[in-house]
C-alpha cells in the first residue's frame, strides 16, 4: 500500500469543461471528482436531522441504530438532492468511475472488528451505478453478483476496510486532513468529518464517551473508487 500526499483540488471548475468524449483513464484523474463529491457529502452530514444522522443522511436506505442494510438489487444507494449533486453523479457515471462510500466514527478506535459495531463503521454504500457490492456485509452474505465480477474485484468488505478506517481516524485526530492510498484494486480517499458547530458536538458527545470540541474530527468518510473503461 502506497500513501500519496493529499491533493486538494476543487472539481467545480473542471466539472463543466470536460469535453463530452473525454475518457478518464486512471484514478488520479478521477480524484478531483471525488473531492467535489466529498464536499457535497460533508454538507449533508452537517445538515442532518435526528432521524437522518450519519449514513442515513447520505444513503436513501435508512440505517439509524443498526448496520447499513442496502437492498442488494439496488443499482446504487445514493440519490442526488440538488443540481450540483446531479452534475457530479452524472459526470462520475459517464466516465465509468465506480465509487463506494464508508462512514466511521470515533468508536472505531475503541472497538475491534470482531465486535461488529455499527457505530464504528457503516458501509459500503454504492454511489455510482456499476459499482460491484462486496461479497459480505455485517448483516448478510451478498448473493447477487455483478456479472463478470470476481470476489476479489469487488468493493472491500466491512472487515477488510476496518483497519483502513482506524488508520484514517488516528491520522485525523493528529491533525491530518486526508490521504489517498492503493488498496486491492481500488484507490481509497480518506476525508475527515469535522464538528463544525455546537450542535454537532452536543449530539456526538451524547453518543460517544470521547469528548469532542468544535473544530475536531467526529469521524470520517472513505471513498473507494476506480475508473473502469
URHUDA-V898461 format. One record per helix or strand. SS is the DSSP state (@ for helix, = for strand). FROM is the first residue (numbers start at 1). TO is the last residue. If there is no record, write none. Layout:
[[SS:FROM:TO] [SS:FROM:TO]]
This chain:
[[=:3:4] [@:12:15] [@:27:46] [@:55:58] [@:83:94] [=:97:105] [@:106:109] [@:113:115] [=:121:126] [=:136:137] [=:140:141] [@:151:153] [@:158:173] [=:179:183] [=:186:194] [@:198:207] [=:217:227]]
